[in-house]
Amino acid sequence: MRGAMFAGLALVLSAGAAQAQTAPKDRPPAVPIKASKIILVGDSTTQVLSGWGGSFCAYHVTSFAACVNLARGGRSTYSYRAEGSWDLALAEMKTRGFAKTWVLIQFGHNDQPGKPGRSTDLATEFPANLRLYVQEARAAGAEPILLTPLTRRQFKAGKLERDLDPWAEAIRKVAAELKVPLVDLNRRSADAVEALGPSMANRFAQVPPAREVAAAALAGTTIANPVAAVAQALPQDNAAVEPLGDARLAFDYTHLGPVGADFFSKMVADALAVAVPGMRPLLVP
C-alpha cells in the first residue's frame, strides 16, 4: 500500500515538473522595455537637501526613468567642469541600454561676481561655457535642456529683487541660438514668489526665520537672519554668502527646505512636460 502511494506521488510530481518545463514555451515572447534616464546638473538650488532636485526625482519621475542628481553645491559653469563633475555626468550620458537620456543643466548663482574660483564673465565666459555643455551633451548621445536659475527670495518695499535676471537672459539666448529646450525657471519662480510676497515665501527656506526676520517680511522687506542676539536691519547679500559645497542648514533666501523643494520641483515638472513633449510620459504632475 505504501509503495503504491509513493509511486502515485512520484507520478504527480513528475507530471507537474514536466508541465512547469513546457508551460513557458506556450507563452508569447516578452517585449523588452527600455527605461530612459534623466540627469540633473547644477548647483545647490538643484542638489538634494537644499534644492528642488531631490523632490523632483522622488515624486515627479515615473519608474520608467532613472533620475540621477549630479548637482553640486557652490558650483558654477566653470568650477563644475574644472573639478571633474561634468566628466561624471558625461559618463552617465554615455551609459548604454537606455531608450533616451536627458540632461537638465541649471547654473547662474555661482557665476555671479564676488566668488573667487567660481564666478565667470557674464558677457563672454558664461555663455561660452553653456554652449560647450550643450555641444558635449549632444556628442555623448544625450538631449540637453537648459534651465534658468531658481530665483532668490529677497524683497524691498514689497517688490522682489530679481538679481539673477541678466544670467537668465544669457541662458535664454544660448537656448534660442542652439535650439535647446528651455525651462525658464527664473521667470516662473520669480513671478510665483513675488505673487506670494516675502512672508509666505519664507516658508520655502530650510528652517523658519527668526522673529525679527518674520516681522520685517510682514512689512514687505527681507533682512539678514541674525547671527547674534540683535539683528541688523540690512538686506542679506545671498550672492556673497552662498557656500561652496553643501548649503548650511540655516534660514536664507536662496536654499530650499521640503516645502520649497516640493513647490519648485512641481514647477519644473510641469514646465518640462510643455517644453519637452517626449518627456511627458515619464513625468508625474
Secondary structure as UniProt FT lines:
FT   HELIX           2..26
FT   STRAND          36..42
FT   TURN            44..46
FT   TURN            48..50
FT   HELIX           53..59
FT   TURN            63..64
FT   STRAND          65..69
FT   TURN            73..74
FT   TURN            77..78
FT   HELIX           79..82
FT   TURN            83..84
FT   HELIX           85..93
FT   STRAND          101..106
FT   HELIX           109..111
FT   TURN            116..118
FT   TURN            122..124
FT   HELIX           125..139
FT   TURN            140..141
FT   STRAND          143..147
FT   STRAND          155..156
FT   TURN            157..158
FT   STRAND          159..160
FT   TURN            163..164
FT   HELIX           165..178
FT   STRAND          182..183
FT   HELIX           185..196
FT   HELIX           198..201
FT   HELIX           202..204
FT   HELIX           211..218
FT   TURN            219..220
FT   HELIX           238..241
FT   HELIX           258..275
FT   HELIX           277..282
//
